[in-house]
């Protein structure tokens, strides 16, 4: 790939920080739509979630986030948010949850606990 | 500089085509969280090559190079030498290889790197066989585990790669597990700040190769530590420090029973494995200078 490193390294732009790119490395950061693999999907029971973050820590795809829910426990409550574009439905989150409040539900039926599809 | 097609929380893309429940995918996220973007990664062919990507696409936001199976450590040492000439002592060079590329094919380059004392962080993710090419047995496959090349169970013992690495007298060598992320992160931080070669050997369950439900990945890795089938310890300048318990261990069948690769084991085989584990734990405990914490 002659010419490729120079082309990418000398490109002017606002994000042109001093970074460490040398040689003919891959330069396109892309993701595969692994959400299409899912057979089962995690259905968190938000009312019982304590926001401990075990599912967030152990999710191999890193798609789980614990976010604040203003509607729960006077603004101090936490809920689980999952990025459905990449969740592979492996079920680790349901297995490691100490309160066992994540249940794996069939993908076709959708998730009654989750508003977003 | 990088053409970012999809956003990601950390330095690793979310949509990577590793199997569902992959232990490797879990640890690479946490390792790169600790190391930060001032890192150059070297990945040999294997499951981790999925993170190198295909063609000009990559799943990592840090520069990387995909080398050959034999010379991961040599490439990493070369990159380090180049950075030293430029005075970039701040950059971490990370070699990220599987068990086949470490204990079998890449061991000569790795041994040379340890001997020369290159400042490289070498991570071996151990899924206990050549998973990417179709579950062939490797030097790290445990005794009696079934693979496609050892369908009746591997007749020989596994190599103790961590002891081999530590025998080179390197400043830091440690074992870690995908189920103990805090312990893993601490060890990566320590290895990053080591002035010299450091070696991490990480147990990463593979649902496809070991034959278990992907949901059990983390609990199986935890069971391995709780039964003593995998021991967490670190060797710092020749001193061994245990990080996992060596007393009141669970029976090893808790770890073996859920796995398809061990389903042919008879009660006597399990007894033999249990006895071997007990003996090895005794050896480690007698060498250790502390009481375990986890």
Interface residues (C-beta under 8 A of the other chain):
Chain A: X4 X8 X9 X11 X13 X15 X16 X17 X19 X20 X21 X22 X23 X25 X26 X27 X28 X29 X30 X31 X32 X33 X34 X35 X37 X57 X58 X59 X60 X61 X62 X63 X65 X83 X85 X86 X88 X89 X90 X91 X92 X94 X95 X96 X104
Chain B: X1 X2 X3 X4 X5 X6 X8 X9 X10 X12 X13 X14 X15 X16 X17 X18 X20 X21 X22 X23 X25 X26 X29 X37 X38 X40 X52 X53 X55 X56 X57 X58 X59 X60 X61 X62 X63 X64 X65 X82 X88 X91 X181 X207 X213 X214 X215 X216 X217 X218 X219
